[in-house]
Amino acid sequence: MARRLTLKQHFEDAELRVQRAQRRLDRQREAIAALERADRDTTKAKRYLRIFEKALAIHVADRDRLAKRLADRN
């Protein structure tokens, strides 16, 4: 039987996704900086960075939507 998550649990999961996405974004920025210091091509790395930025924005919006729903309940 599938476990039913509460709204608070959904919010907590969303917060974890935001944190993971932020760490991924930070690592990608560090990788780009390292590539630039080594005078290497950063085209693909910057493409991934844009993807990671969009993913983070989606996760933040989801977390904020859940936070609003939680606040509206109180």
ZADO-80765 format. One record per residue (C-alpha): residue number from 1; residue in three letters; x, y, z. Coordinates in nm, 3 decimals, decimal comma. Layout:
% ZADO-80765
+-----+---------+---------+---------+---------+
: num : residuo :      c1 :      c2 :      c3 :
+-----+---------+---------+---------+---------+
: NUM :     Ala :       X :       Y :       Z :
...
+-----+---------+---------+---------+---------+
% end
This chain:
% ZADO-80765
+-----+---------+---------+---------+---------+
: num : residuo :      c1 :      c2 :      c3 :
+-----+---------+---------+---------+---------+
:   1 :     Met :   0,000 :   0,000 :   0,000 :
:   2 :     Ala :   0,136 :   0,343 :  -0,091 :
:   3 :     Arg :   0,232 :   0,572 :   0,193 :
:   4 :     Arg :   0,029 :   0,890 :   0,203 :
:   5 :     Leu :   0,236 :   1,198 :   0,277 :
:   6 :     Thr :   0,110 :   1,490 :   0,477 :
:   7 :     Leu :   0,138 :   1,844 :   0,345 :
:   8 :     Lys :   0,418 :   1,908 :   0,596 :
:   9 :     Gln :   0,610 :   1,607 :   0,466 :
:  10 :     His :   0,565 :   1,727 :   0,108 :
:  11 :     Phe :   0,701 :   2,066 :   0,215 :
:  12 :     Glu :   1,001 :   1,905 :   0,386 :
:  13 :     Asp :   1,073 :   1,697 :   0,076 :
:  14 :     Ala :   1,048 :   2,009 :  -0,140 :
:  15 :     Glu :   1,292 :   2,190 :   0,089 :
:  16 :     Leu :   1,541 :   1,903 :   0,051 :
:  17 :     Arg :   1,506 :   1,922 :  -0,328 :
:  18 :     Val :   1,582 :   2,296 :  -0,313 :
:  19 :     Gln :   1,891 :   2,233 :  -0,103 :
:  20 :     Arg :   2,018 :   1,958 :  -0,333 :
:  21 :     Ala :   1,954 :   2,171 :  -0,641 :
:  22 :     Gln :   2,139 :   2,465 :  -0,484 :
:  23 :     Arg :   2,439 :   2,245 :  -0,403 :
:  24 :     Arg :   2,439 :   2,111 :  -0,763 :
:  25 :     Leu :   2,428 :   2,468 :  -0,894 :
:  26 :     Asp :   2,716 :   2,572 :  -0,666 :
:  27 :     Arg :   2,928 :   2,276 :  -0,780 :
:  28 :     Gln :   2,858 :   2,359 :  -1,144 :
:  29 :     Arg :   2,965 :   2,720 :  -1,091 :
:  30 :     Glu :   3,285 :   2,595 :  -0,927 :
:  31 :     Ala :   3,346 :   2,362 :  -1,221 :
:  32 :     Ile :   3,300 :   2,648 :  -1,467 :
:  33 :     Ala :   3,543 :   2,864 :  -1,271 :
:  34 :     Ala :   3,799 :   2,582 :  -1,276 :
:  35 :     Leu :   3,754 :   2,536 :  -1,650 :
:  36 :     Glu :   3,796 :   2,909 :  -1,707 :
:  37 :     Arg :   4,114 :   2,917 :  -1,495 :
:  38 :     Ala :   4,249 :   2,634 :  -1,710 :
:  39 :     Asp :   4,147 :   2,823 :  -2,025 :
:  40 :     Arg :   3,916 :   2,536 :  -2,125 :
:  41 :     Asp :   3,588 :   2,541 :  -2,317 :
:  42 :     Thr :   3,293 :   2,611 :  -2,085 :
:  43 :     Thr :   3,013 :   2,587 :  -2,341 :
:  44 :     Lys :   2,866 :   2,258 :  -2,220 :
:  45 :     Ala :   2,923 :   2,340 :  -1,854 :
:  46 :     Lys :   2,736 :   2,669 :  -1,894 :
:  47 :     Arg :   2,456 :   2,491 :  -2,077 :
:  48 :     Tyr :   2,418 :   2,256 :  -1,780 :
:  49 :     Leu :   2,433 :   2,555 :  -1,546 :
:  50 :     Arg :   2,129 :   2,706 :  -1,718 :
:  51 :     Ile :   1,944 :   2,376 :  -1,686 :
:  52 :     Phe :   2,032 :   2,356 :  -1,316 :
:  53 :     Glu :   1,918 :   2,717 :  -1,264 :
:  54 :     Lys :   1,581 :   2,637 :  -1,421 :
:  55 :     Ala :   1,547 :   2,322 :  -1,210 :
:  56 :     Leu :   1,623 :   2,521 :  -0,894 :
:  57 :     Ala :   1,361 :   2,780 :  -0,986 :
:  58 :     Ile :   1,102 :   2,504 :  -1,029 :
:  59 :     His :   1,194 :   2,349 :  -0,694 :
:  60 :     Val :   1,180 :   2,688 :  -0,519 :
:  61 :     Ala :   0,838 :   2,763 :  -0,669 :
:  62 :     Asp :   0,708 :   2,424 :  -0,557 :
:  63 :     Arg :   0,846 :   2,471 :  -0,205 :
:  64 :     Asp :   0,699 :   2,822 :  -0,183 :
:  65 :     Arg :   0,360 :   2,698 :  -0,303 :
:  66 :     Leu :   0,361 :   2,431 :  -0,033 :
:  67 :     Ala :   0,473 :   2,683 :   0,229 :
:  68 :     Lys :   0,179 :   2,907 :   0,138 :
:  69 :     Arg :  -0,061 :   2,616 :   0,166 :
:  70 :     Leu :   0,080 :   2,533 :   0,509 :
:  71 :     Ala :   0,053 :   2,897 :   0,621 :
:  72 :     Asp :  -0,305 :   2,920 :   0,495 :
:  73 :     Arg :  -0,399 :   2,625 :   0,713 :
:  74 :     Asn :  -0,285 :   2,806 :   1,027 :
+-----+---------+---------+---------+---------+
% end
